Amino acid sequence: MTVDAVMDITKQALFLIIKVSLPMLLVSLCVGLVVSIFQTVTSIQEQTLTFVPKIICVFLSMILFGNWMMTAILEFMTELWTNFGLYAGG
């Protein structure tokens, strides 16, 4: 296995991690922004107020995007295992 092959697999894995985690991170960012604006408007200075809405929304986004996320991960793993002979033998 060459250094280029390892770098290619690493690049694909890192891109997959970013692609799969992006929906949850964006939901968390948007909910945090909305709650922060609400806190600013109402002058509530409670630091823990954002946790419960974020957890609920991230959980809902995992339910919504879970099938797509698992499919993307399984496709990557299937590709890796299919080409395992090339990696181990070369």
C-alpha positions in Angstrom: 0.0 0.0 0.0 1.5 3.3 -1.1 1.5 6.6 0.8 -0.8 8.0 -1.9 -3.4 5.3 -1.3 -3.3 6.0 2.4 -3.7 9.7 1.9 -6.6 9.1 -0.5 -8.4 6.9 2.0 -7.8 9.4 4.7 -9.0 12.3 2.6 -12.2 10.3 1.7 -12.8 9.4 5.4 -12.4 13.0 6.6 -14.7 14.3 3.9 -17.2 11.7 4.9 -17.0 12.7 8.5 -17.6 16.4 7.6 -20.5 15.5 5.2 -22.2 13.2 7.8 -21.8 15.6 10.7 -22.8 18.7 8.9 -26.6 18.5 9.2 -26.4 18.1 13.0 -23.9 20.9 13.4 -26.0 23.2 11.3 -29.1 22.5 13.2 -27.3 23.0 16.5 -25.8 26.3 15.2 -29.2 27.6 14.0 -31.0 26.6 17.3 -28.2 28.2 19.3 -28.5 31.4 17.3 -32.3 31.6 17.7 -32.1 31.0 21.4 -29.3 33.6 21.8 -31.4 36.1 19.9 -34.4 35.2 22.2 -32.1 35.7 25.3 -30.9 39.0 24.0 -34.4 40.3 23.3 -35.8 39.2 26.6 -32.7 40.0 28.7 -32.5 36.5 30.1 -28.9 35.7 31.1 -29.3 32.0 31.7 -26.3 30.1 30.2 -27.9 26.7 30.3 -31.1 27.7 28.4 -29.6 26.6 25.0 -28.8 23.0 26.0 -32.3 21.5 26.0 -33.5 22.9 22.7 -30.1 22.0 21.1 -30.3 18.4 22.3 -33.9 18.0 21.2 -33.2 19.5 17.7 -30.0 17.5 17.2 -31.8 14.3 18.2 -34.6 15.1 15.7 -32.1 15.8 13.0 -30.4 12.4 13.8 -33.8 10.8 13.3 -34.4 12.7 10.1 -31.0 12.3 8.5 -30.0 9.0 10.1 -30.8 6.8 7.2 -28.8 9.0 4.8 -25.9 9.2 7.3 -25.8 5.4 7.7 -26.1 4.8 4.0 -23.1 7.1 3.3 -21.0 5.4 6.0 -22.0 1.9 4.8 -21.1 2.8 1.2 -17.7 4.0 2.3 -17.1 0.9 4.4 -18.3 -1.4 1.5 -15.8 0.3 -0.8 -13.0 -0.1 1.7 -13.7 -3.8 2.3 -14.3 -4.5 -1.4 -10.8 -3.1 -2.3 -9.1 -4.6 0.8 -7.2 -7.1 -1.3 -5.7 -4.2 -3.3 -4.7 -2.4 -0.1 -3.2 -5.5 1.6 -1.5 -7.0 -1.5 -0.1 -3.9 -3.0 
